[in-house]
Amino acid sequence: MTIAIIGAGLAGLSCADALSAAGQSVVLFDKGRGPGGRMSTRRAQTPVGECRFDHGAQYFTPTSPDFAAETERWIAAGAAAPWTGDFVTISPSGDITPAPDAPRYVGTPSMNAIIRHLAAGHAVQWARRVSSIRGTPGARTLHFEDDTREGPFEAVIVAVPAEQASDLLTGCAPTLAAEAAAIQSAPCWAVMLAFDTGLDAPYDAAQFSEGPIAWAARNASKPGRDGQETWVLHASADWSRHHLEDRADTVAAALTEAFAPPVEPDYAAAHRWRYSQIITPAPTPAAWDKAAGIGVCGDWRCGPTLEDAWRSGRALAAQRL
């Protein structure tokens, strides 16, 4: 029989890679219309032409030999490349200092290229939102919002944000559901800006230690981009929390004003990441409920980085095998 994975983000695909390499049959279902998740890239028609924005995860820095080796495989496949540029930190008083030197990598020509590359090796069904997991251990079925269903499956792996995992697991794996329900995530508003002329900014990416903006990046400075003057702003967790239910156009205007570009943007839009970054992860990188035939993985299990998500998927595969 086949193992079903709910969620085709980095954790789900990492788990699928390891299971498939061990000879397991795997199929993935994802609610998104295409590859991305938190590594999504927004395509938008603007007055300066079609633009692409990495409005979720910005880059990653491998810290372990295994993930460094995986990164090299993505680079060899043309799905990732180093991001070099001027990285700075900005103090509350406005002082600009170079950021600590570290290798930074991005997907090419966009962040979702990595997910697209990994998904190409698997059976992935996009735009399939699972509403419930039913059946018995060893013969689970997935029921979808459109009243269709798939299965039976030998096992089910849930690789979605904790808040969504809790809802799916409540009726079939209550212990895992309780762990997911205990997780808290910080939100983040992202703003995408496009200009018809280049901005004379003294950096390509900046981390702000205070104020409504936590991060600002010249999206066009990343390798493989089209060269259009596009920027991505990420609001701080506190600001995002206080303005969580604001209208997107109101948020775009407020954060653009805080960014204070020398010219008005020709395009401005905002996207709300309701579950952006894990505050306190679960106690283990992954969890497998053998009696229920259900496992969970994701960055909420072990930390907020892309490497954490990848590591969690591998950890669950090791438990399942």
Buried (B, 14 or more C-beta within 10 A) or exposed (E): EBBBBBBBBBBBBBBBBBBBEEEBEBBBBBBBEBBBBBBBBBEBEBEBEEBBBBBBBBBBBBEEEEBBEBBEEBBEEEBBBBBEBBBBBBEEEEEEEEBEEEEBBBBBBBBBBBBBBBBEEBEBEBEBEBBBBBBEBEEBBBBBEEEEBBBBBBBBBBBBBBBBBBBBBBEBBEEBBEBBBEBEBBBBBBBBBBBBEEBEBEBBBBBBEEEBBBBBBBBBBBBBBEEBBBBBBBBBBEBBEEBEEBEBEEBBBBBBEBBEBEEEBBBBBBBBBEBBBBEEBBEBBBBBBEEBBBBBBBBBBBBBBBBBBBBBBBBBBBBBE
